[in-house]
Amino acid sequence: MTTVAVELELPEDWQALRLPEALQERLQNLLDLQDAQGSLSSQERREAEALVQLVDMLALMRLRADAVQSPRRKETE
């Protein structure tokens, strides 16, 4: 496994790193479709999997940003 470190400047509103509303709605539609039909087409499944990966990546970025910001907040208190 290869590890890559990326340095990012966090925006002031880093906690807003979330899936845009239109993509969240699309993911929800795909999940609802899967529930209704029992399965998705291969293209729909790939799309849903990609959106879930994006959600996971954004959540991880928020967690890491929070971990970095927490010590800084304590220093200013």
For each residue, the residues with C-beta under 8 A, 3 or more apart:
1:
2:
3:
4:
5:
6:
7:
8: 61
9:
10: 14 65 68 69
11: 14 16
12:
13: 16
14: 10 11 17 61 62 65 69
15: 62 65 66
16: 11 13
17: 14 58 61 62 65
18: 24 58 62
19: 23 24 27 51 54 55 58
20: 23 24
21: 24 25
22: 25 26
23: 19 20 26 27 51 54
24: 18 19 20 21 27 28
25: 21 22 28 29
26: 22 23 29 30 47 51
27: 19 23 24 30 31 48 51 52 55
28: 24 25 31 32
29: 25 26 32 33
30: 26 27 33 34 40 44 47 48 51
31: 27 28 34 35 48
32: 28 29 35 36
33: 29 30 36 37 40 44
34: 30 31 37 38 39 40 44 48
35: 31 32
36: 32 33
37: 33 34 40
38: 34
39: 34 45
40: 30 33 34 37 44 45 48
41: 44 45
42: 45 46
43: 46 47
44: 30 33 34 40 41 47 48
45: 39 40 41 42 48 49
46: 42 43 49 50
47: 26 30 43 44 50 51
48: 27 30 31 34 40 44 45 51 52
49: 45 46 52 53
50: 46 47 53 54
51: 19 23 26 27 30 47 48 54 55
52: 27 48 49 55 56
53: 49 50 56 57
54: 19 23 50 51 57 58
55: 19 27 51 52 58 59
56: 52 53 59 60
57: 53 54 60 61
58: 17 18 19 54 55 61 62
59: 55 56 62 63
60: 56 57 63 64
61: 8 14 17 57 58 64 65
62: 14 15 17 18 58 59 65 66
63: 59 60 66 67
64: 60 61 67 68
65: 10 14 15 17 61 62 68 69
66: 15 62 63 69 70
67: 63 64 70
68: 10 64 65 71 72
69: 10 14 65 66 72 73
70: 66 67 73 74
71: 68 74 75
72: 68 69 75 76
73: 69 70 76 77
74: 70 71 77
75: 71 72
76: 72 73
77: 73 74
